[in-house]
């Protein structure tokens, strides 16, 4: 690697939604932008979370100069506790983001070991060869920021997640004036949010959600239960404002929601008059027509407060006829089944449920095409890399950028692990680094791989057959008939004939063995013979496991 080359290395978030993590490297200096997680897709059976692959950094720990976080959503900061178990570098973020990650690090008992730093918009942080300036952007969470990163080759702009909202809930606009100044100076590289690159026009303002929530609460006869992400602090403020307007009290439930609301109130990001947010005892004594409940569980998470309500086993809240439940979010891809299962259960309990398909109760926090064009036109970057999106989003955004002035060939569609190198003359891709999925399963991190998931899928779809045999070590013959157990394949009691023939197949598979029996040879013979027999008989492919005891 040439010393005067800027390397742009995405480890997550390009070609997928979530798991956002970007490295910038110049000489011996590396900075990290965001360390996010991704929620597992349906085929990732048993997996709790998916995080980026940190392999590239493991051999370069001493080069790490800082971690810069654009905002507090899980897909940008959720993998931080796993990252910080291996790496030690100062963390820089805006005030609310710092509060949210401190709550998270406290949960993981890492807070004492980490240096977190609050950075105000406009403030510059020196990090080796890089100077990093935060600038404000409008998004669905307060204190969202983009980054202006000055490098020896010129300024790089990373937008983070953003949109252009002219009536934001907490008066935080995208700083187009600052972007215009960088454009006038000459922008080397723009990395911009692509999540909504397919969407024509402009993204609606968050204020529309406030109007919709207020209308729903005014017209509701009973309790109103609003489910949203625990980090959507601006949405919580909208609910509090609606409660004040309608003379209702607010009860907060769900551990992460309780922690985040307490932190946001302490820092002044949620303004609630005294007595509006109440505890359990007062909630029980408040008439349903005077109560709003804010909860986690908008994504159907199995242990979340809303799921417990839908299943009828929440400690404090029992759903009843007359309740209005508002799911103020859109299902994350992969979560649709769980979300709509909750919706069904809530309807069964007598609630009126408002969700994304039937009510305007959520707007996205990402820029649509016209907003993306405005940012491109202001910055006029020499090079462009679309970030944060599935592959089609990146391609569509790259083509859009070229229509607004990015020179042909200077828009690079990268995926996780691609390395873009920029020098004084040009930019090019070539090398790839490891950027595979790392699965978090219980307490295990990275010890589940694709082979495990394939086996789990196999077990889930076709079941398992276990064949136990005792083999004479000298002759290779069966000492007694094989034992056959099945789970999730057939009812062994009803198909005893099939089990009996399976035993005969085991015996025949070893008929050709008349010498000292190799352990692996016996297993392979039995497994292959039983697998073929069962497929021929049932057209199913159960996982066949052999247990051989040598006598």
C-alpha positions in Angstrom: 0.0 0.0 0.0 1.4 3.4 -1.0 1.8 5.8 1.9 0.1 8.6 0.1 -3.0 6.6 -0.7 -6.4 7.0 1.0 -8.1 3.7 1.4 -11.9 3.4 1.9 -12.9 0.0 3.4 -16.5 -0.8 4.1 -16.9 -3.7 6.6 -20.7 -3.5 6.7 -23.7 -1.7 5.4 -23.0 -1.9 1.7 -25.2 -4.4 0.0 -27.4 -4.8 3.1 -29.5 -2.8 5.5 -27.8 -2.6 8.8 -24.3 -3.5 10.2 -22.9 -0.2 9.1 -19.1 0.1 9.5 -16.6 2.1 7.4 -12.9 2.4 7.7 -10.7 5.2 6.3 -7.0 4.5 6.2 -4.1 6.7 5.3 -0.5 5.6 5.9 -0.5 4.1 9.4 -3.6 5.9 10.6 -7.1 4.3 10.6 -10.4 5.8 11.8 -13.7 3.9 12.1 -17.1 5.4 11.3 -20.0 3.6 13.0 -20.0 0.0 14.4 -23.5 -1.3 13.8 -25.4 -4.5 14.0 -27.9 -6.2 11.8 -31.0 -8.2 12.9 -30.9 -11.8 11.7 -32.8 -12.8 8.6 -35.4 -15.6 8.7 -32.9 -18.3 7.5 -30.4 -17.4 10.2 -32.0 -19.9 12.6 -31.2 -19.3 16.3 -29.0 -16.3 15.6 -29.5 -13.3 17.9 -27.5 -10.6 16.0 -25.2 -10.2 13.1 -22.1 -7.9 13.5 -19.2 -6.9 11.2 -16.1 -8.9 10.7 -13.2 -7.1 12.6 -10.5 -9.4 11.1 -8.8 -6.6 9.1 -8.3 -4.5 12.2 -6.9 -7.2 14.4 -3.4 -7.0 12.8 -3.6 -3.1 12.8 -4.8 -2.4 16.4 -2.0 0.0 17.0 -3.1 2.1 13.9 -6.6 2.8 15.2 -6.9 6.5 16.0 -10.6 6.9 16.8 -14.2 5.7 16.5 -16.7 8.2 15.1 -20.4 7.6 15.6 -22.9 9.4 13.4 -26.0 8.7 15.6 -27.5 6.3 18.2 -29.5 3.8 16.1 -28.6 0.1 16.6 -27.6 -0.4 13.0 -24.8 2.2 13.6 -23.8 1.6 17.3 -25.2 -1.8 18.2 -22.0 -3.8 17.7 -19.9 -1.4 19.8 -19.8 -3.6 22.9 -18.5 -6.5 20.9 -15.9 -4.3 19.1 -14.7 -2.8 22.4 -13.9 -6.3 23.8 -11.0 -6.4 21.4 -10.1 -2.8 20.5 -9.3 0.3 22.5 -9.7 3.7 20.9 -11.4 6.9 21.9 -15.0 7.2 20.9 -16.4 10.5 19.5 -20.1 11.3 19.1 -22.8 14.0 19.7 -24.4 14.4 23.2 -27.4 12.1 22.8 -25.5 9.5 20.9 -23.0 9.5 23.8 -25.8 9.0 26.3 -27.3 6.1 24.3 -24.0 4.3 24.0 -23.2 4.8 27.7 -26.5 3.1 28.5 -25.5 0.2 26.2 -21.9 -0.1 27.6 -23.3 0.0 31.1 -25.4 -3.1 30.3 -22.3 -4.9 29.0 -20.2 -3.7 32.0 -17.7 -2.0 29.7 -18.4 1.6 30.6 -15.4 2.0 33.0 -13.0 0.7 30.4 -13.9 3.0 27.6 -13.2 6.7 26.8 -16.3 8.4 25.3 -16.1 12.0 24.1 -18.9 14.4 23.4 -18.3 16.5 20.3 -20.4 19.5 19.3 -21.3 20.2 15.6 -18.6 22.3 14.1 -15.9 21.0 16.5 -12.9 19.3 14.9 -11.2 16.2 16.3 -7.6 15.4 15.2 -7.1 11.7 14.6 -3.7 11.0 13.1 -3.7 12.1 9.4 -7.4 12.9 9.7 -9.3 16.0 11.0 -12.9 15.1 11.6 -15.7 17.7 11.9 -19.3 16.8 12.9 -22.2 18.6 11.1 -25.9 18.3 11.9 -28.3 16.3 9.8 -32.1 15.8 10.1 -32.9 12.1 10.8 -35.4 10.2 13.0 -33.3 10.7 16.1 -31.9 13.9 17.7 -28.2 14.7 17.4 -27.7 12.7 14.2 -24.6 14.0 12.4 -22.6 13.7 9.2 -18.8 13.9 9.1 -16.4 16.2 7.2 -13.1 14.3 7.2 -10.1 16.3 6.0 -7.4 14.1 4.6 -4.1 14.9 3.0 -5.8 14.4 -0.4 -8.8 16.6 0.3 -12.1 16.7 2.2 -14.3 13.5 2.5 -18.0 13.9 3.4 -19.8 11.0 5.1 -23.5 11.9 5.4 -24.6 9.3 7.9 -28.3 8.7 7.8 -30.1 11.9 6.8 -33.0 13.6 5.1 -33.9 17.2 4.4 -36.7 18.0 6.9 -37.8 21.6 6.9 -40.1 21.2 10.0 -38.1 18.8 12.2 -39.5 17.8 15.6 -36.5 19.0 17.6 -35.4 21.8 15.2 -32.4 19.9 13.9 -31.9 20.6 10.2 -29.4 19.2 7.7 -26.6 21.8 7.5 -26.7 22.6 3.8 -24.8 25.8 4.3 -21.7 23.9 5.7 -22.0 21.4 2.9 -22.1 24.3 0.3 -18.9 25.7 1.9 -17.1 22.3 1.5 -18.4 22.1 -2.1 -16.9 25.5 -2.9 -13.6 24.4 -1.3 -13.6 21.2 -3.4 -14.9 17.9 -2.2 -12.7 14.8 -2.9 -15.2 12.1 -2.0 -18.8 12.0 -1.0 -20.2 8.9 0.8 -24.1 9.3 1.0 -27.0 7.4 2.5 -28.7 5.3 -0.2 -31.6 3.7 1.7 -34.3 5.6 -0.1 -32.5 6.1 -3.4 -35.3 4.4 -5.3 -38.0 6.8 -3.9 -39.0 9.7 -6.1 -39.6 13.1 -4.7 -39.0 14.1 -1.0 -39.3 12.2 2.3 -42.2 13.6 4.4 -41.5 15.5 7.5 -41.5 13.8 11.0 -44.1 16.5 11.9 -46.7 14.5 9.9 -46.3 11.7 12.4 -46.9 14.1 15.2 -50.1 15.3 13.6 -51.3 11.7 13.0 -50.5 10.6 16.6 -52.3 13.6 18.0 -55.4 12.9 15.9 -55.4 9.2 16.9 -55.1 10.1 20.6 -57.7 12.8 20.5 -60.2 10.3 18.9 -59.3 7.3 21.1 -61.9 6.4 23.7 -59.6 4.1 25.8 -55.9 3.6 26.4 -53.5 4.3 23.6 -50.4 2.1 23.4 -47.6 3.4 21.1 -44.8 0.9 20.2 -41.6 2.2 18.6 -37.8 1.8 18.7 -36.3 2.6 22.1 -33.8 5.0 20.4 -36.5 7.0 18.6 -36.3 9.8 21.1 -38.0 12.3 18.8 -41.0 10.0 18.4 -41.3 9.7 22.2 -41.3 13.5 22.4 -44.2 13.6 19.9 -46.2 11.2 22.1 -45.5 13.3 25.2 -46.6 16.4 23.4 -49.8 14.7 22.3 -50.4 13.5 25.9 -50.0 17.1 27.2 -52.4 18.3 24.5 -55.1 15.8 25.4 -54.6 15.8 29.1 -53.3 12.2 29.4 -50.6 10.6 31.5 -47.7 8.6 30.0 -46.4 5.2 31.3 -43.1 3.9 29.8 -42.4 0.1 29.6 -39.7 -2.1 28.1 -36.3 -2.1 29.7 -34.4 -0.3 26.9 -37.2 2.2 26.5 -37.2 3.0 30.2 -33.4 3.4 30.2 -33.3 5.6 27.1 -36.2 7.8 28.2 -34.6 8.4 31.6 -31.3 9.3 30.0 -32.9 11.6 27.4 -34.9 13.4 30.1 -31.8 13.8 32.2 -29.9 15.3 29.2 -32.9 17.5 28.2 -33.8 15.8 25.0 -37.3 14.9 26.2 -39.3 17.7 27.7 -42.2 16.5 29.9 -44.0 18.7 32.4 -43.9 17.3 36.0 -46.4 14.5 36.5 -47.0 13.6 32.9 -44.7 10.5 32.9 -45.9 8.3 35.7 -44.9 5.0 37.5 -46.7 1.7 37.8 -48.9 2.4 40.8 -50.2 5.7 39.3 -50.7 4.0 36.0 -53.0 1.4 37.6 -55.1 4.2 39.1 -55.4 6.2 35.9 -58.6 5.8 33.9 -57.9 4.2 30.5 -59.3 7.3 28.7 -56.5 9.3 30.4 -53.5 7.0 29.7 -50.9 6.5 27.0 -48.3 3.7 27.2 -45.0 3.9 25.3 -43.4 0.5 24.7 -40.7 -1.4 22.9 -41.6 -4.3 20.6 -42.5 -2.6 17.3 -40.4 -5.3 15.5 -42.1 -8.3 17.2 -39.0 -9.1 19.3 -39.9 -12.3 21.3 -39.1 -10.9 24.8 -40.2 -7.3 24.2 -43.0 -5.6 26.2 -45.5 -5.4 23.3 -45.0 -9.1 22.5 -45.7 -9.9 26.1 -48.9 -7.8 26.0 -49.9 -9.5 22.8 -49.3 -12.9 24.4 -51.2 -11.9 27.6 -48.2 -12.2 30.0 -47.0 -8.7 30.6 -46.7 -7.9 34.3 -48.4 -4.6 34.3 -50.5 -4.2 31.1 -53.4 -6.5 30.0 -54.8 -5.7 26.6 -58.6 -5.3 26.6 -61.4 -4.2 24.3 -61.2 -0.4 23.7 -57.4 -0.2 23.6 -55.8 1.4 20.6 -52.3 0.0 19.7 -50.1 2.1 17.4 -47.1 0.5 15.8 -45.1 3.6 14.9 -42.4 2.0 12.8 -42.0 -0.1 9.6 -41.0 -3.8 10.0 -37.3 -4.4 9.4 -36.8 -6.9 6.6 -37.0 -10.4 8.1 -39.2 -9.2 11.0 -42.5 -9.1 9.1 -43.8 -12.5 10.3 -43.2 -11.6 14.0 -44.7 -8.1 13.6 -47.9 -9.3 12.0 -48.2 -12.2 14.5 -48.3 -9.6 17.2 -50.9 -7.6 15.2 -53.1 -10.6 14.9 -52.9 -11.4 18.6 -53.6 -7.8 19.6 -56.7 -7.9 17.4 -57.8 -11.2 19.0 -57.6 -9.5 22.4 -60.0 -6.8 21.3 -57.6 -4.0 20.6 -57.8 -1.6 17.6 -54.4 -1.9 15.9 -52.9 0.8 13.6 -49.8 -0.2 11.7 -47.8 0.9 8.7 -50.1 -0.7 6.1 -53.3 1.0 7.2 -52.2 4.3 8.8 -49.7 7.1 8.2 -47.9 6.7 11.6 -44.3 6.4 10.5 -42.0 8.3 8.2 -38.6 7.2 7.2 -35.5 9.1 8.3 -33.8 8.8 4.9 -33.5 11.2 1.9 -35.4 10.5 -1.3 -34.1 11.2 -4.8 -34.7 14.9 -4.9 -32.9 15.4 -1.6 -30.0 13.3 -2.7 -29.7 15.4 -5.8 -29.5 18.6 -3.7 -26.6 17.3 -1.6 -24.8 16.1 -4.7 -25.3 19.5 -6.4 -24.0 21.3 -3.3 -20.8 19.2 -2.9 -20.0 18.4 -6.5 -17.6 15.7 -5.4 -14.8 14.3 -7.5 -15.6 10.8 -6.4 -18.7 9.2 -5.1 -19.5 6.1 -3.1 -23.1 5.2 -2.2 -23.4 3.7 1.3 -26.1 2.3 3.6 -28.3 0.2 1.4 -28.9 -3.1 -0.5 -27.1 -3.5 -3.7 -29.9 -2.2 -5.9 -30.0 1.0 -3.8 -26.3 1.5 -4.3 -26.5 1.1 -8.1 -29.5 3.4 -8.4 -27.8 6.0 -6.3 -24.6 5.8 -8.3 -26.5 6.4 -11.5 -28.4 9.3 -9.9 -25.1 10.9 -8.9 -23.7 10.7 -12.4 -26.8 12.6 -13.7 -26.0 15.4 -11.2 -22.4 15.9 -12.2 -20.2 13.1 -10.9 -17.8 12.3 -13.7 -18.5 9.1 -15.5 -16.5 6.2 -13.9 -16.0 8.1 -10.7 -19.1 6.7 -8.9 -17.9 3.4 -7.3 -20.5 0.8 -6.2 -18.7 -1.1 -3.4 -19.8 -4.0 -1.3 -18.6 -5.0 2.1 -14.9 -5.9 1.9 -14.1 -4.0 -1.3 -11.2 -1.5 -1.0 -11.3 1.8 -2.8 -7.9 3.4 -3.2 -7.6 7.1 -4.0 -4.3 8.8 -4.8 -3.3 12.1 -6.4 -4.0 10.9 -9.9 -7.1 8.6 -9.7 -9.2 6.1 -7.8 -9.4 2.4 -8.3 -10.6 -0.9 -6.6 -8.7 -4.1 -6.4 -7.9 -5.7 -3.1 -10.7 -7.2 -1.0 -10.6 -7.8 2.8 -12.6 -10.2 5.0 -16.0 -8.7 5.7 -18.2 -11.8 6.3 -21.1 -12.0 8.6 -20.2 -12.7 12.3 -23.1 -14.3 14.1 -23.9 -13.6 17.8 -25.7 -16.6 19.3 -26.3 -16.5 23.0 -22.9 -15.9 24.6 -21.0 -17.1 21.5 -19.6 -14.6 19.1 -18.4 -15.9 15.7 -18.6 -19.6 16.7 -21.7 -20.2 14.5 -21.0 -20.2 10.8 -22.8 -21.1 7.5 -22.3 -24.8 8.1 -24.1 -24.5 11.5 -27.0 -22.6 9.9 -27.2 -25.1 7.1 -27.4 -28.0 9.6 -30.1 -26.1 11.6 -32.1 -25.5 8.4 -31.7 -29.2 7.5 -33.0 -30.2 11.0 -35.8 -27.7 10.8 -37.1 -28.8 7.4 -36.5 -32.6 7.3 -35.8 -33.7 10.9 -33.1 -36.1 12.1 -32.6 -39.9 12.2 -30.1 -41.3 14.6 -28.7 -44.8 13.9 -26.9 -46.5 16.8 -24.9 -49.7 16.0 -22.5 -52.0 17.9 -19.8 -53.4 15.5 -17.3 -56.2 16.1 -13.9 -54.5 15.7 -12.3 -57.5 14.1 -14.9 -58.6 11.6 -16.9 -55.4 11.0 -20.2 -57.3 11.6 -23.1 -56.0 13.7 -23.2 -57.4 17.2 -27.0 -56.8 17.5 -29.7 -55.1 15.3 -29.2 -51.3 14.9 -31.3 -49.0 17.0 -33.1 -46.2 15.0 -34.5 -43.0 16.6 -36.2 -40.2 14.7 -37.2 -36.7 15.6 -39.2 -34.4 13.2 -39.1 -37.0 10.4 -41.8 -39.6 10.9 -43.9 -41.0 13.7 -41.8 -44.1 14.5 -44.8 -45.9 16.2 -46.9 -45.6 13.1 -44.1 -46.5 10.7 -42.5 -49.4 12.5 -42.2 -51.2 9.2 -40.0 -48.4 7.8 -37.8 -48.5 11.0 -37.5 -52.3 10.7 -36.4 -52.1 7.0 -34.0 -49.3 8.0 -32.3 -51.8 10.4 -32.0 -54.3 7.6 -30.4 -51.7 5.4 -27.8 -51.0 8.1 -26.9 -54.7 8.3 -26.7 -55.0 4.5 -24.5 -51.9 4.3 -21.8 -53.7 6.3 -22.2 -57.1 4.5 -19.1 -56.4 2.4 -16.9 -55.7 5.4 -15.0 -58.8 6.4 -11.9 -57.4 8.1 -10.8 -55.0 10.8 -13.4 -52.2 10.8 -12.4 -48.6 10.3 -14.5 -46.4 12.4 -15.1 -43.7 9.7 -15.7 -46.3 7.0 -18.5 -47.9 9.1 -20.1 -44.5 9.7 -20.0 -43.5 6.1 -21.4 -46.8 4.8 -24.3 -46.7 7.2 -25.1 -43.0 6.7 -25.0 -43.3 2.9 -27.1 -46.4 2.8 -29.8 -45.1 5.2 -30.0 -41.7 3.6 -30.6 -43.3 0.1 -33.1 -45.7 1.5 -35.1 -43.1 3.4 -35.2 -40.8 0.3 -36.3 -43.6 -2.0 -39.1 -44.5 0.5 -40.3 -41.0 1.6 -38.8 -38.4 -0.8 -37.5 -36.6 2.3 -33.9 -35.9 3.3 -33.5 -36.1 7.1 -30.2 -35.5 8.7 -28.7 -39.0 9.4 -26.4 -39.2 12.4 -24.6 -42.4 13.1 -23.4 -43.5 16.6 -21.0 -46.5 16.3 -19.7 -48.5 19.3 -16.8 -50.8 18.6 -16.9 -54.0 20.6 
